[in-house]
Amino acid sequence: MEFTSQKQVILRRMDDSAVSVPEAVKQLNRTRGVAILDQQPSNLLVEGESTAIDRVTQNLQGWTAFPRKKLPIPTTRPRVLNPPSDE
């Protein structure tokens, strides 16, 4: 059994002369091991095997890949800034 790493990447269309979004979607759908999770007018959220994503990204002229960063949700619990001293 072979382990392949999955990653999520945001693909962003960087200029108007770049490959169109529908064409990029076609290329990604033809690539084995890659799934489109979300589609926006100039961004695609893609998940899949690292090698497959890297390979298809090189073929998308004018598109740039950014790793998806997951940030922790900040706590909204109130905190005491200056606790009373034990004197």
C-alpha positions as CSV (number, residue, x, y, z in Angstrom):
1,M,0.0,0.0,0.0
2,E,1.4,3.3,-1.0
3,F,0.8,6.5,0.9
4,T,0.2,9.7,-1.0
5,S,-0.1,13.1,0.6
6,Q,-3.2,15.1,0.0
7,K,-3.1,18.8,0.1
8,Q,-5.4,21.7,-0.5
9,V,-4.3,24.5,-2.8
10,I,-5.9,27.8,-3.9
11,L,-5.3,28.4,-7.6
12,R,-5.6,32.0,-8.6
13,R,-5.9,33.5,-12.1
14,M,-3.3,36.2,-12.1
15,D,-4.0,38.1,-15.4
16,D,-6.5,38.4,-18.2
17,S,-4.4,36.6,-20.7
18,A,-4.3,33.5,-18.5
19,V,-6.1,30.2,-19.3
20,S,-9.8,30.8,-18.8
21,V,-11.6,29.4,-15.7
22,P,-13.7,26.9,-17.7
23,E,-10.6,25.7,-19.5
24,A,-8.8,25.3,-16.2
25,V,-11.7,23.4,-14.7
26,K,-11.6,21.0,-17.8
27,Q,-7.9,20.4,-17.3
28,L,-8.4,19.8,-13.6
29,N,-11.3,17.4,-14.1
30,R,-9.2,15.4,-16.6
31,T,-6.4,15.0,-14.0
32,R,-6.6,11.9,-11.9
33,G,-6.2,12.5,-8.2
34,V,-7.4,16.1,-8.2
35,A,-10.8,17.4,-7.1
36,I,-12.3,20.9,-7.3
37,L,-13.8,21.8,-3.9
38,D,-14.9,25.4,-4.7
39,Q,-15.0,27.6,-7.7
40,Q,-15.0,31.4,-7.8
41,P,-14.7,33.8,-10.7
42,S,-10.9,33.8,-10.6
43,N,-10.1,31.3,-7.9
44,L,-10.3,27.5,-7.5
45,L,-10.0,25.5,-4.3
46,V,-8.4,22.2,-5.3
47,E,-7.6,19.1,-3.2
48,G,-5.5,16.1,-4.3
49,E,-2.2,14.4,-4.5
50,S,0.7,16.8,-4.3
51,T,2.4,15.5,-7.5
52,A,-0.9,15.7,-9.5
53,I,-1.6,19.2,-8.4
54,D,2.0,20.3,-9.1
55,R,1.8,18.7,-12.6
56,V,-1.5,20.3,-13.6
57,T,-0.5,23.7,-12.2
58,Q,2.6,23.9,-14.4
59,N,0.3,23.5,-17.4
60,L,-2.1,26.3,-16.4
61,Q,-0.4,29.4,-17.8
62,G,-1.1,32.6,-15.9
63,W,-2.3,30.7,-12.8
64,T,-0.5,30.6,-9.4
65,A,-0.9,28.1,-6.6
66,F,-1.1,29.1,-3.0
67,P,-1.2,26.6,-0.1
68,R,-4.4,26.8,1.9
69,K,-3.7,27.9,5.4
70,K,-6.1,26.9,8.2
71,L,-6.1,29.4,11.1
72,P,-7.4,28.5,14.5
73,I,-10.6,30.2,15.6
74,P,-9.8,32.7,18.3
75,T,-11.4,32.3,21.7
76,T,-14.1,34.8,22.7
77,R,-13.9,33.8,26.3
78,P,-13.3,36.9,28.5
79,R,-10.0,37.0,30.4
80,V,-8.9,38.9,33.4
81,L,-6.0,41.1,32.4
82,N,-4.8,41.9,35.9
83,P,-5.8,39.2,38.3
84,P,-6.0,40.2,42.0
85,S,-2.9,39.4,44.0
86,D,-3.1,36.9,46.9
87,E,-2.1,39.2,49.8
